[in-house]
Amino acid sequence: MDVRITIETTFDNGEKRTHQLDGISRPYRVTCPDGIGLRLEDGKRVVEQIQRAILCDQVEEIIRESRVCPDCASVRAI
């Protein structure tokens, strides 16, 4: 069995971005307890990828919004 994890971010301006995370693969013939469910190392890897995707999107949104002048609404130079 292969599991895909996708994150969709919706920004305040309505723009949507999709992040495809690493998948998890579990052979169906594995009968040991390790082959059932989500292992700790899988969970840690998935949480790290989720955190990275959210952080990158948040930073990008902050940078994009900071370029607009709050007084005149013009785009500031970088």
Phi and psi in degrees as GROMACS dihedral restraints (atoms count N, CA, C in turn):
[ dihedral_restraints ]
;  ai    aj    ak    al  type     phi  dphi    fc
    3     4     5     6     1  -114.7    20    10
    4     5     6     7     1   135.3    20    10
    6     7     8     9     1  -116.1    20    10
    7     8     9    10     1   130.4    20    10
    9    10    11    12     1  -109.4    20    10
   10    11    12    13     1   140.1    20    10
   12    13    14    15     1  -120.3    20    10
   13    14    15    16     1   124.9    20    10
   15    16    17    18     1  -123.9    20    10
   16    17    18    19     1   136.7    20    10
   18    19    20    21     1  -113.9    20    10
   19    20    21    22     1   134.2    20    10
   21    22    23    24     1  -117.2    20    10
   22    23    24    25     1   124.1    20    10
   24    25    26    27     1  -104.5    20    10
   25    26    27    28     1   131.0    20    10
   27    28    29    30     1  -112.5    20    10
   28    29    30    31     1   116.9    20    10
   30    31    32    33     1   -79.9    20    10
   31    32    33    34     1   167.0    20    10
   33    34    35    36     1   -60.6    20    10
   34    35    36    37     1   -28.8    20    10
   36    37    38    39     1   -84.2    20    10
   37    38    39    40     1     3.7    20    10
   39    40    41    42     1    94.2    20    10
   40    41    42    43     1   -11.2    20    10
   42    43    44    45     1   -65.0    20    10
   43    44    45    46     1   140.6    20    10
   45    46    47    48     1  -117.5    20    10
   46    47    48    49     1   143.5    20    10
   48    49    50    51     1  -133.9    20    10
   49    50    51    52     1   138.6    20    10
   51    52    53    54     1  -113.6    20    10
   52    53    54    55     1   135.1    20    10
   54    55    56    57     1  -116.8    20    10
   55    56    57    58     1   127.6    20    10
   57    58    59    60     1   -98.5    20    10
   58    59    60    61     1   116.5    20    10
   60    61    62    63     1   -88.8    20    10
   61    62    63    64     1   168.3    20    10
   63    64    65    66     1   -58.8    20    10
   64    65    66    67     1   145.8    20    10
   66    67    68    69     1   -88.4    20    10
   67    68    69    70     1   172.3    20    10
   69    70    71    72     1  -120.8    20    10
   70    71    72    73     1   132.5    20    10
   72    73    74    75     1  -118.0    20    10
   73    74    75    76     1   130.5    20    10
   75    76    77    78     1  -132.4    20    10
   76    77    78    79     1   111.5    20    10
   78    79    80    81     1   -62.5    20    10
   79    80    81    82     1   133.8    20    10
   81    82    83    84     1   -69.9    20    10
   82    83    84    85     1   -17.5    20    10
   84    85    86    87     1   -85.2    20    10
   85    86    87    88     1    -5.0    20    10
   87    88    89    90     1   -72.0    20    10
   88    89    90    91     1   124.0    20    10
   90    91    92    93     1  -108.5    20    10
   91    92    93    94     1    -6.8    20    10
   93    94    95    96     1   -77.1    20    10
   94    95    96    97     1   157.3    20    10
   96    97    98    99     1   -57.7    20    10
   97    98    99   100     1   -27.9    20    10
   99   100   101   102     1   -65.3    20    10
  100   101   102   103     1   -24.0    20    10
  102   103   104   105     1   -85.8    20    10
  103   104   105   106     1    -4.4    20    10
  105   106   107   108     1  -104.7    20    10
  106   107   108   109     1   133.1    20    10
  108   109   110   111     1    76.6    20    10
  109   110   111   112     1  -158.4    20    10
  111   112   113   114     1  -103.9    20    10
  112   113   114   115     1   124.2    20    10
  114   115   116   117     1   -79.4    20    10
  115   116   117   118     1   158.9    20    10
  117   118   119   120     1   -58.1    20    10
  118   119   120   121     1   -45.1    20    10
  120   121   122   123     1   -65.9    20    10
  121   122   123   124     1   -32.4    20    10
  123   124   125   126     1   -65.4    20    10
  124   125   126   127     1   -45.1    20    10
  126   127   128   129     1   -61.0    20    10
  127   128   129   130     1   -42.9    20    10
  129   130   131   132     1   -63.6    20    10
  130   131   132   133     1   -41.9    20    10
  132   133   134   135     1   -64.7    20    10
  133   134   135   136     1   -42.4    20    10
  135   136   137   138     1   -65.6    20    10
  136   137   138   139     1   -45.1    20    10
  138   139   140   141     1   -61.8    20    10
  139   140   141   142     1   -40.2    20    10
  141   142   143   144     1   -61.8    20    10
  142   143   144   145     1   -42.2    20    10
  144   145   146   147     1   -68.5    20    10
  145   146   147   148     1   -38.4    20    10
  147   148   149   150     1   -62.9    20    10
  148   149   150   151     1   -46.8    20    10
  150   151   152   153     1   -59.3    20    10
  151   152   153   154     1   -43.9    20    10
  153   154   155   156     1   -63.2    20    10
  154   155   156   157     1   -44.1    20    10
  156   157   158   159     1   -64.3    20    10
  157   158   159   160     1   -44.8    20    10
  159   160   161   162     1   -64.8    20    10
  160   161   162   163     1   -45.6    20    10
  162   163   164   165     1   -61.2    20    10
  163   164   165   166     1   -46.1    20    10
  165   166   167   168     1   -60.6    20    10
  166   167   168   169     1   -43.2    20    10
  168   169   170   171     1   -66.4    20    10
  169   170   171   172     1   -40.4    20    10
  171   172   173   174     1   -64.1    20    10
  172   173   174   175     1   -45.1    20    10
  174   175   176   177     1   -63.1    20    10
  175   176   177   178     1   -43.5    20    10
  177   178   179   180     1   -61.1    20    10
  178   179   180   181     1   -42.0    20    10
  180   181   182   183     1   -66.1    20    10
  181   182   183   184     1   -41.1    20    10
  183   184   185   186     1   -62.4    20    10
  184   185   186   187     1   -44.5    20    10
  186   187   188   189     1   -62.9    20    10
  187   188   189   190     1   -45.2    20    10
  189   190   191   192     1   -62.2    20    10
  190   191   192   193     1   -44.4    20    10
  192   193   194   195     1   -71.1    20    10
  193   194   195   196     1   -29.1    20    10
  195   196   197   198     1   -73.6    20    10
  196   197   198   199     1   -18.3    20    10
  198   199   200   201     1   -75.6    20    10
  199   200   201   202     1   -17.7    20    10
  201   202   203   204     1   -90.3    20    10
  202   203   204   205     1   126.5    20    10
  204   205   206   207     1   -68.3    20    10
  205   206   207   208     1   127.5    20    10
  207   208   209   210     1   -69.3    20    10
  208   209   210   211     1   -18.9    20    10
  210   211   212   213     1   -88.0    20    10
  211   212   213   214     1   -48.0    20    10
  213   214   215   216     1  -112.4    20    10
  214   215   216   217     1    -5.3    20    10
  216   217   218   219     1    66.4    20    10
  217   218   219   220     1    15.5    20    10
  219   220   221   222     1   -86.6    20    10
  220   221   222   223     1   157.4    20    10
  222   223   224   225     1   -81.2    20    10
  223   224   225   226     1   126.3    20    10
  225   226   227   228     1   -79.1    20    10
  226   227   228   229     1   152.1    20    10
  228   229   230   231     1   -70.6    20    10
  229   230   231   232     1   151.8    20    10
